[in-house]
Every structure is written in C-alpha cells, then in structure tokens.
Amino acid sequence: MADPVLVYSAARVLDGQLVKARLEDEGIPVMLKGEGEGPYRLGPVDVYVPAEFEIQARLVLEAIDRGDYAVEAGEEPES
C-alpha cells in the first residue's frame, strides 16, 4: 500500500476489524497495524488506507459515528 494514512485507532482488535470490514465493504483497501499476534489478539489497532481513499474513508467513519449503519434488534441488515 503506497502512502498509507492513519484514519482510525481502536483500543480493541475487534473494533479495528469491524471498521476494516465496513471500509472494505465500501471498496476501500485497508491495512491494520498493531493487532496482537497469536490466538489472543489483544491491544490497540491502527487502521490505514491509501492516501487517495482518505476522504472517502473518513466520510464512512463519520457515518458510522452517526449510526447510519446501525441495525436494530430483529432487523435484517441491508445487503
């Protein structure tokens, strides 16, 4: 990945993985750094995207913060 840009830092690996999945679902290449190795993946995770996808990634992250992707209990997620 040429010129990666840090767009998100997560305290937990799971949070980083969820952000990675949403960004990739939007067509944005993602690289995680800092995730723990081995069977017990612990610790902070930084989410990087190529510089040309930074704005798009930040817009998706803002939408996540607003709850635009939230699914209520019993509701089917959009495909």
Number of C-alpha atoms within 10 A of each C-alpha: 11 8 10 16 18 16 18 17 18 18 13 16 21 16 14 21 16 12 21 22 15 17 21 14 10 12 12 18 16 21 14 18 14 16 21 14 9 7 6 9 13 15 14 17 21 20 22 23 27 18 16 13 18 17 12 16 26 15 11 19 18 12 13 14 11 10 10 11 13 12 11 8 6 6 8 8 9 6 3
